Each structure stands twice: as C-alpha cells, then as structure tokens.
C-alpha cells in the first residue's frame, strides 16, 4: 500500500534550512560537488544537483521519484539512506517509505 505526500507539504513541514553541507566521499573523505545535506528545523533532506531526492523527518523516510534518476544520484542516495535502489523501490511500493509527489 503506497503512501504519498506532496512536495509543498513536506517542504513546509521541514521548516527553514539551518545548514547546507556537501556530502563526503566515502573513499576520499572530500566534499562531493552537487550532493548536499540540508539540515532543516524539523528534519534533514538530501539534494542532488539542485533537486530534492529524500527527506528524513519524524522517524520516516520520504523519497521522490528521482532517488534512482542516475547512477551518481542513486549511489549517493544509497549512502545517505542506507538502502540500495531495489530496497528503496520495494519500500515505496509497500508503504514502508513515503513517496514525495509533485503538486
């Protein structure tokens, strides 16, 4: 049973952005360009190339359909969420994760 939430609602619930930081490469430890953590008042979001990919808030994982858009985005989403692409897809289908949909 798939669950959804609108993009505008999830952004309102996240609140103001407090800090933006690049993700770190697991191999080199260096900042990765175009891959960001957005630390917000009520949660944390993962953004890739300016696109919202995932949100952690109130004990839930929310994902956009872009979580597996490209090899790079999928790679960093796997690191950020702890779930690989097929696990994320199954989680969305089962309702374990919540799909963020465009308004």
C-alpha positions, 0 to 999 in steps of 0.5 A: 500500500503506497503512501504519498505526500506532496512536495509543498507539504513536506517542504513546509513541514521541514521548516527553514534550512539551518545548514547546507553541507556537501556530502563526503566521499566515502573513499576520499573523505572530500566534499562531493560537488552537487550532493548536499545535506540540508539540515532543516528545523524539523528534519534533514533532506538530501539534494542532488544537483539542485533537486530534492531526492529524500527527506528524513523527518519524524522517524520516516523516510520520504523519497521522490521519484528521482532517488534512482534518476542516475547512477551518481544520484542513486549511489549517493542516495544509497549512502545517505539512506542506507538502502540500495535502489531495489530496497528503496523501490520495494519500500515505496511500493509497500508503504514502508517509505513515503513517496514525495509527489509533485503538486 
